[in-house]
Amino acid sequence: MSATSSMAERADAYELRKMRELDVLIADSALFTMADGINQEGVGAKLVRENPGKYMLMGDDPRLPKMPARPTLIDFFKYRFGPAQHLLQSAAHARDTGQPEKIQLACLLHDIAVLAFIRGDHGYWGAQLVEPYVEEELTWAIRTHQALRFYPDESVGYEYPEAYVKLFGPNYKPDPYIEDEYKRARGHKWYMTGRTITICDIYAFDPNKKVKLEEFTDVIGRHFRQPKEGLGYDNSPVAHMWRSMIRPTKFL
């Protein structure tokens, strides 16, 4: 590695070196490498060729905390979701402003796809992740909050977030499918459920305020239908998504 190597190149080299110290080989997903113009075809064969005697990872990633045999939603918060203060503060905002428990749960879950799965279309992914385990109204609200957050509603005091002006620029316009979703949601019977998520959403959370997950243990217990087999192993239509978060670097 030359003295002129970039920080990114040094980080990549360090990651490769640490990976080679493991007993197994770990390949990044095609989505992960696509933006770098890396063709995934042949990546596995190349890694095996460069690391004789080692095999591709097909089980738990040794770099991650091991999940329980029957993982619960709380286990995912602890061991797989990224920093969750945004979700916890949003749920606390809902609780502290007198929202019912099911709205508190919706706020706790509304961005889980961002924390552990994928950012793009996170409302749709998040809704799909929890669909078998919560009321249909909450699934609908989590999905549609993705569109509603871009559109003010003066009647309930919701303004376009200043954070979005900083993040996306003053001239950003949502994609047509988002605008269509908003128009459909506007006249829906559960509009205010989805809108309430945007009202309780904390767009710039307080770094000095710490909300604990344990404050919502009872809410989760009462309103999230935890499968006895564990998330990822209950043969639901979304079990594979939870398994992907349990083993995010599994080769196949």
Buried (B, 14 or more C-beta within 10 A) or exposed (E): EEEEEEEEEEEBEEEEEEBEEBEBBBBBEEEEBEEEEEEBEEBBEEBBEEBEEBEBBEEBBEEEEEBEEBBBBBBBBBBBBEEBBBBBBBBBBBBEEEBBBBBBBBBBBBBBBBBBBEEEBBBBBBBBBBBBBBBEBBBBBBBBBBBBBBBBBEEEEBEEBEEBEEEEEEEEEBEEEBBEBBEEBBEEEBBBBBBBBBBBBBEEBEEEEEBEBEBBEEBBEEBBEBBEBBBBBBEBEBBEBBBBBBBBBBBE
